[in-house]
């Protein structure tokens, strides 16, 4: 079984920065894919960013150029550096990890609030 533990959310003013972290534990396998979804109040969950084990990345159009995803394969940890934050970035951020042979694992979610 895989556990994902997130940290780094909080309250920040518009234009500020936050860094989210998500560490996977409970297994000895490297994650093929890791990333972050986010869910704004009253909205569906959407993909924010993902990164493969080889370092290839993909971003939602709304965060491209402002967010940077990275990972430490040795620690099975993924990071999301968020800069130039906007009020519309407010929501709960969930990390995920695809680790063979397990089904997709999810973190518990961390709240990010951006005040205007």
Secondary structure, 3 states (H helix, E strand, C coil): CCEEEEECCEEEECCCCEEEEEEEECCCCCCCEEEEEEECCCCCCEEEEEEECCCCEEECCCCCCCEEEEEEHHHCEEEEEECCCCHHHCEEEEEEEECCCCCCEECCCEEEEEEC
